[in-house]
């Protein structure tokens, strides 16, 4: 298996891309640590992993905006495992509004979760990777962060920040054996995009070369690659997984 025995944390693992990633990593032999805002929200993910493997995934419960709870959870991870091989910074939120109509509160929430949350996780995770002088960090950006989208100025700003964070962190941590990459998903069928219906959804579909929407598992498969030794010389990259939406 590609990830046999690797200790990997997935944030926002209760649904969508995070859940699919946790399951796919576990299939490849990783000892996954699943994060959510409540124990109940992780039940389905936990059950899927237990059905596939012989162990219970380690759970960490906190709001990514709560730095003290986050730090406590990383202390628990260190106590349980001693180190980390990888982290997938997937937790994120999206508020849509045209330029000039985005409430300040919504923008601040996206900045706190999508940007500050990612930065804090990178800082804490990299410390646990330094012991073995290697590790892989994957940050989930978005095609909206790399190419923009009408009605998503705030969200686009936060996901563009993830790109900058990833490239800068890759330069800082590379000499310590820690790789940092970002993934920019296109239109993926998850709870984040379920409000796209009718004409709005068809308009997006018309821009996708492969003429279909992506599945969370297809993002997870790329994450498996970036977490594995197959990508041992890949760092500082932003990988688009969008079915040809951007060519």
N, C-alpha and C positions, 0 to 999 in steps of 0.2 A: 504493500500500500504506500502511496505517495507521502503520507503524513504520519506514518506510524510513530505513536508516542509523543508527538509534538503537542505542547501546551499552548492553546490559542484561545484568546478572548474575543467574543463577538458582541458588540454593543447593539442594542435594539434588536435582540434576537427573538422577540415574541411573535413576529409576523413578517410577511413579505420577504425581501432580500435577506434580511438578517436571519430569519428562520430557515430559509432555504440554504443559506451559507453554513449555518451551524450543523444542519443535517448532512450536507455534502462533505464537510470537513470530517465529521464523525465517521462517515462511510469510508473515508480514506485513512482512518486509523488515528486521527487526532483526538487528544483528550480535551474536549471543548469546555470552555467556561462561558456560560450564557448570561447575558445581562438583560434586565428589564426593570420597569418601574414598580412592578409588583410581582409577587410569587405566583399569583393566579394567572397573570398574563403569559407566563412561561410554561404553563402546564402542557399545552399542545406540543411545543418544541421539545420539552423534556420527554414526553411520551414517545414521540417519533424516534428520538435518539436511543432511548432505552429499548425500543423494539428492534433497533438495528444492531446494537452493541451489547456488551456484557457489563457496562458500567453506567452509573448515574452521572449526568453532567453536573459540574459544579456551578452553582447559581450565585450571582451577585445582584443585589437589589438596591437601586438608587436612582434618583433623578440626576441626569448629567449636569444639571445646573447647580447641584449641591456639591461643592468641592470637598467639604468635610466628609460626607458620606462616600464620595468617590475614593478619597484617600483611605478611608477605613476599609473599603472593599479591596483595595490593592494590598493593604496589609494582610487581609485574610488570604488573598491569592498567594502572597509571599510565604505565609505560614503554611499553607496547604501544599504548594508546589516548589517554592524556592526561587523560581524564575519563570520567564515567559519566552516562548519561541515566536509568538506572533500575536497581533491584534488587528481586528477588522473594525475600523471606526465607521459604523453604519448608522447609528442613531441619528435621526434628523427629522425636521419638520418643515412644512411648506405652507406659507400663506400667500395667496395670489391677490394682486391688486394692481391697477394701472399706476404709472408714475404719478406721484403727487397725491394719491388716494390711499396709500398704505399707512395704517395707523402706527404710531410710534411704538406702541406696545407690541404689535405683531412683529415689527422689524427687530426690536430688542430681543424678543423671544427666539427668533431665528438666529440672531448673532450669538446669543448665549448657548444655544444647543449646537448649531451647525459649525460654528467657528471656535468659540472659547472651549466648548466641550471637546472638540477634536484636539486642540492644542494641549489641554490638560491631560488627556489620555495619552498623547504622544510622550509628554514629559514623564509621566508615571510609568508607562509601559517600557520606555527605553531604559530606565534605571534597572528594571528587572531583566533586561536583555544583556546588559553590560557584563554580567557575571560570566556568560559563555561566549561573549564577544561576537554574537551573531543574533539575527532576528529579522522578522519581516513585518512591516507595518503597511496596511492597505487602507486608504481613506476613500470613502464613497463620495465622489463629487456628482456631477450631472452634466448632461448635454446642454442644459440650460446655463450651467456655469461656464462652459467653454464657448457657447455660441449665442446665448441669450434667447429670450422668448418674450413675446408681448404679454403684458400682465404679470410678469414675474421679476420685476426689477430688484426687489429685495432678496428674493430667493436666489436669483442669479448672482447677486453680489456675494452672498454667503458661500455659494458653491464655487465661485471663482476664487474666493479666499482659500478654499480647501486645496485648489491647484497650487497656489503660491506657497502654502504651508508645506505641501508634500515635496515640492521641488527644493525648498530651502532646507527642510529637515533631511532630505536625502544627501545634500551637500555636507551638512553638519555631522551626520551619523555614519556616513559611508566608511570613514577610516576606522570606525569601531565595529565594522562588520554588520551593521544594521541597514537593511534596505527599506526604502520608503517609496511607495507608488500610489497612484490614484486611479480609480476607475470612473469613467463618465458614462453611466447608463443612458440609453435613449428612453423611448416610451416602453415601460415595463408594466405588465399587468399586476398591480399591487393595490393595497388600500389607498396609497398616495395618489393614484391616478384613476380610481374608480368613479370619480365625479365627472370624468370626461365621457360625454354621451352624445348621440346624434351627430349633428353636423360638425361639432367641435372635434369629436373623435375621428370622424371620417377625414377631416382636414389634416389631422396629424398623420393618419394612415397613408394619405396620398403622397407624403413626403418620404416614406420609408421604402427604400429600394427593394427590400425583401418582401414587401407587401403584407406584413403581419407585425403584431406587437410582440415584444420579447417576454420571456418568462423569467421569474426570479432565479430559477435553477441555472439559467444561462449566464447570469452574472456570477452565481456561486461557482460555476465551473472555472471561470477566469480567476477567481480568488484562490481556488485550489492550486492553480498553476503558480500564482504569485507567492503562495505560502510554501510551496514545495521547492526542493533543490533544483528542479528543472529551470527555475528562473534565477539561479544563483548570481547571474551577472546583469540582472535587470533592476535598475533603481532610478528614481527621479522621473519616471514615465507616467503619462496620463493616457490610459488605454480606453478608447471609446468602444462601447459594446451597444450598438444602436441599430443593427440590421441595415446599415447603409444609409442612415438618415443624414449623415454628414460624409460626403465624399468630395 
